[in-house]
Amino acid sequence: MPEKFSRSYSDFDAWYAAQQRRGKEKSAYVQRIVRAHETYPTLSLRQLRGHARKPQERLSYQEKVPLYERDPDTLTEHQKDIMRRVRDFIYRISRGEPIKFAEKGKEGRKDHISFKTVRKYSDAFEKKGNRWVLKPNDHVMRYKWIIEKDKGFVRILTNNRKQAEKVNEYHDTVMTYEDYTAHPEKYKEKPQDASIFKGKYVLDAQGKRHYLEYDQNIIHELLSVPESHYYIISSDQT
């Protein structure tokens, strides 16, 4: 049985929620524990406080794994929220949005994230001269839904922005053509269908190839099931 986070709380999320209820989430102590937990997500509160019972339990013995290199499903709700905003920020910059506007987030200051925080939780930017620019690629973990050849809807984990962008392009092509078949009067000309993805694949985080379904008739059949659009919509464009 895994060790509880502390005597009173089973996991970090429960502990952090209690600090929020008490209005202590911004205290120096809580922020120190939050930072330590982001670096060492499997350790207990006792270890994060520096009160290890055995030498091998000390922080200096533990392996640091950047947040962006971890499986998003293993993160706490607090960490998931941070990485969601980080991925959204990167996506918006990749679409040509200035950094100062991307910092405000989708919903203004309510959903903002600072550029300093984005740099802390990703490897997506580099400095050229006096300017920060987006790297050609990054290694932030992302889950994406695809329609895989002969398999249907498949959720894959990728740590490559170029692969994520390929999935976004696939989604755009598939859904635009589906909209065209339903409302052709909206279009001046027939858009490209999924056939351009014949033989194309997406690499997951393990380097496995996932070939994309390119038969628009098969795709249409899969998307005809009402709940199927969940897979496309929930596969955020980041």
N, C-alpha and C positions, 0 to 999 in steps of 0.2 A: 504493500500500500504506500503511495507516495507521501512524503512528509508534508504536513500542513505548513502554510506560509508562516503562521504564528500560532500561539496558544489559542487565540480567540477567533482567528480567521483562516478559512480553508485555502484561500488563494489571494493573490495580490489585488485583484479587482474588488473583492469584498473588503479588504483592508483599506484600499484607497477610497472606496465609497463611504466608509465610516469617517475618514478624515475630511471628506467633503461635507458630510452632514454636520461635522463639528466646526466647519469653517477654517480648517487648518491646512487645506491643500496647498496653500502658497507659503507655508512656513519653511524655514531653511531646512529643518529636519526632514519634513515630508519630501521636499524637492530633492534632497540628497538621496533618499531611499528610492525615489522614482528614477533618478538618473542611474543609480547602481543597478536597479532592476532591469532597466532597458539594456544594460550591458550584460547582465547575468540573470536571465529570465527564470532559471530553474532553482535559484537559491532561495533560502528561507529568510525571513526578516532578521533573524538572529545573525546569519552570515552577512547580510547586507549592512548591518549595523557594525560589523567588525568584531562580533563576539563568537567567533567559531570555537567549537569545543576541541577540535583536533587541528593540527597544523595544516593537513591536506584540505581542510574545509575553508581555509582563508582565501580571500579574493585573489591574492597573488598567485594561487595555484590554479585558478579557474581560467578557462579559455574564453576570450572575448569574441563574440560573434556580432557583427554590426546588425542593427535592426533590419536593414534593407536586404540582408542575405538570408533572413529566416523565412520559413514557410508562413505566409500570412494567417493561416488557420491556427497556428500555435501561439499567436500574439494575444495579449490581453486586450480588452475592449479599448483601453486608453491608448495602447500602442497601435491598434488597428486604425483608430481615428487619426492619429498622427500620420501614419503611412498613407491613409486615404487622401489626406490633404497634400502630402508630399507628391504622390503620383498625379494628382489633379494639377498641381503647380507645374510639374515637369511637362505634362501634356499640353497645358496652355502655352508654355514657352515654346514648345515644339511647333505650335500653330502660329507662332509669330507675335504673341502677346508680350508687351514690355514687362520686365520684372516688377516694376512698381505697381502695375495693375494686377498682375497675377497674385501678388501678396495679399490683396483684398479678398480673394476667394470668390466662389460663385455667389454667395449671399452677402457680399459686402464684409464689413468688419466682423460679423457674426461667425463667419467661417474662414477668417483670415489665417495666414501662416507667414512668418517672416522668412526672408530669403536665407538668413543665417541658420534657421532651423532646418530648412530644406537641405542646405549644404551639410549639415550635421548628420542628417538621416539618409543621405544618398551619395552616390559617387557620380552624379549626373553633370556636374559643372566643373569647368576649369577656367583659370584666369589667363587671358591673353592681353598683354600690355596692362592697361588700367581697367579692362572690361572683363566681366564674368560672362562666359558663353556656354551654351549647352554642348556637351560632348556629342560626337556622332552616335554614341551608344552609351547605355548604362547597364548596371547589373542588379536593378531593383526587382525583387520577386513580385510577380503579378499572376493572378489567376484569370484565365480567359476561357470563355465558352466558344467552341468551334463546331462546325458540322463536318465530321470526319468521314472520309470515303468508306463506305460499307459498314459504318458503325453508328452513324447518327450523331446526336449531341454528345460531346465529350468535353469535360472540364480539364484543362491542362494548366500546369504551373510553368511559367517561363521567367527567366531572369535576364531577359534581353529585350530592350526597348524596340529594336528593329523587328523582332518577331511579334511583339505586341502591336506594333503599327501595321504589320501585314494582316493581322487578325482584324484590326479596325477597318482596313481597306476592304477586306473580304465582307465584313458585316455591311458596310456602306453599299457595296455592289449588289449584294444579295437583297437587301431591304429596298433599295431604290428600284430594282427590277420588279420586285413583288408589288411595290406601290404602282409601278407603271402598268402591270397587268390588271390591277384593280381600277386604276383611274388614268387610262391612256390620254384622256383629254387634257390632263395637266402638263403634258410633255410635248415639246415641239418636235422632238425626234426620239426614236427608240434608244433607251440607254443600254449600256453593255451588260450582258448577263454574266453568270458565274463561270461560263466556259473559259474565260481568260485564266482561270485558276487550275486548268487541267495540268496535272503533273506537279503542281505546286504543293509545298508542305510547310508546316510550322515546326520549329524545334522547341521541345520542352526543356526544362532545367537540367534534365539528365542527358540531353543530346539526342533524344529519340525523335524520329520523324513522324509527323501526323499529317497525312495527305488530306487536303481539303476536298470536300464534295463539290464537283463542278457541274453536275447535271441539274439544271434549274427545275426540271420537272420533279425530281426526287426532293429537291429543297422545298419546292412549293408544297409537296405532299406532307413533308415534315412540319412545315410552318402552318399548315392548315389546322393543326391541333391547337386550340385556344391557349393553353398554358405554355406552348412552345416559345412564344415571344419573350417569355421570362428569361430564357437562356441568352438571348441577344441583349435584352435591356439590362440584365444584371451583370453582364460582362462589361464593366465600366470601360470607357474609352481612354484608359490610361495605361 
